[in-house]
Amino acid sequence: MLAVQLLVQNMLYDISQTSLPWDRVDESVLARPRRWTDGHITRFMVILGPVSTIFDVVAFLLMWFVFHATGTTASGAVDPTSQHLFQTGWFLVGICTQVMVVHMIRTEKIPFIQSTAARPVLWASAAAIAVALVLPVVPFTAAAFSFVAPPATFYPWLLATVLAYCLLTQWVKTRYIRRWHEWL
């Protein structure tokens, strides 16, 4: 991604996270508070961190092989539109998974089914994703941030990728809890 795209992604994510003070905590967490240690946080990062890396690679493969956003033309010439499509796809996968992971890790339970974030968190998350999805299709913001409107066929792939990310994160979380008998 371009630096400006990373900054936009970080700004959208950071603004959405300002709603977290209004979130509610599961009763089970309040009943049994936990002490955080460096080792606990490190273990959490080492176990869960690779999931995001896997989906960065999935985004790369999706943009390269499915949408042929290779950055070059068939003759090997540089193709800025193709580069911008690749960056746009990575931006959208990145912001959607970044926002969704907060819902995945905020509870030991199944998010949205057994435990749902407070309305301000839900609205802020939805707003961040909605703004991110609109930026590449509005001519002014697309030009300002070097985005290209993805083809309509991109969006089902985006949804499938984000859903797979959430499912894998939930699966890793479940295994983590079984192994160490605790979550955050």
N, C-alpha and C positions, 0 to 999 in steps of 0.2 A: 504494500500500500504506500501511497505517497504520504509525506509528513502531514499535510493538511487533512488527509482522510483519517489518519490516526488521531489527530487532534479532535476532529469532529466526532469520531467514534468514542473517544474518551470523555468528551464533554457530554454527549448524550447519556452515556452510562453513568457518569458522575452525578448529573442532574437527577437521573432516575433514582439514584441511591440516597438522595437527600430525604426520601420518604421513609427510610428505614426506622427512624425514631418512633414512628407511629405504628410500627408493626406490633403484632401481639406474639407472645411466646407460648409455646405449648405448655399445658399444665404439668406434664411429666418433667419438663426441664425446670420449672419453678419449684416442684416438689423435691427435686434432688439436684441442687446446684453443683456445678463441676469446676474444678480448678484447672485452668489452662497452664500448660508448661511448654517450654521450648521444644521438648521432644515430641509432645503431642501434636503441636502445630506442624512441626517438620514432617512427622509421619503422615499427617493429613495431606500436606502439600505433595509429598512424594507419591502417595497412593492415588490421589484424585487429579493431580496436575497433568499427567499424561493423557487423560481423556480429552482435554482441550487441544493438546498437541495433535492427537489422532484426528480430530475434526478440522484442524487447520489443514492437515494433509488431505483429508477428504475434500475440503473446499478447493484446494489446488487441483486435485485430480478431476473433480467435477468440472471446473472451469476449463481445464486443459483438454480433457478427452470428450466431454459431452458437449461443451459449448465452443470448443476449438479456439479458445482465447489464448493463443500461444505467443502473442506479441509480435508475430511476423506473418507476412503473406506467404503464399505457396512458393513464391520465387525467393524467399528468404529476406525480403526487405522488411524493415521495421514498420510495424503497423500500430500507431498510437491508439486507434479505436479498440483494437484487440487487447492492448495492454490495459486500457481503462476499463474494459469489460471484465477482465480478470480481477483488477483491483476492486471494482464495484461488487462483484460476486463475493470476494473475500471479506469486504467491508460488511456486507449484509449478513453473511453467515456468522461473522465475528460478533457483531452487535447483538444479534438474536440469541446466540448461545451465551454470550456474556450476561445478558439480562436474565435469561432463563435459569442459569446456574444458581442465581441467588435464591430462586424459589426451590430449587432442588436441595440445596444444602442448609436452608434455614430450619429444617425439621428432620427428625428421625423418620417421620411418617411419609406416606405417599403424598407428594404435593398436589394441591388442587382437588384431591379426593378425600384424604384423611385429615389434612391440615392446609388451610388456605391463608395466605397473607392478608393483612388488613387492607381495606379498600384503597387507602392512599398508595400503598405499595403496588397493588394491582394496577391502578390507574397510571402511576408513574412508569411502570414497566410497559404497559400497553402504549403509552404516549411515546416513549423512547423508540420502541419498535416501529410504530406508525410513522414517526418523523423520519426514521432511517429509511423506511420503504418509499417514502415520498421524495426524498432528496434526489435520487437519480432520475426521476421522471419529470421534475420541474426544470424547465430549460435553464433558468437563472442559476439555481443551486447546482445543477449538473455541471454547468460550465465553470462555476466558481470553484468546485471541488474536484474537477476532472472525473466526474462520473459519467457512465453511459447507461442509458435505460436498458436493463436486461430484457431479453425476449420473454414473452409470456410463459414460455415453457420452463423458464428458470424457477418460477415461484413454486410449482409443485415439488421440484427438487429441493428448494430451500426448506419448505415445510417438512419434507421427509428427512432431510439432514438434521434439522433442529429436533424433530421428534426422536430420531435415532440417538442424538446426543443426550437428550433427557432420559431416554430408556437406559442407555449405557451408564450414565451418571447414577441413576437410581440403583442399577444392578451393582455397581461398585460400592455405593453407599451401603447397601444391604450386606454385602460381603464384609465390608469394613466393620459394621456393627456386630456381625456374628463373630468376627475374629477378635475384636478388642472390647466388645461389650459396652461400647460407648460411641457417641457421636459428638459433635462439637460441644 
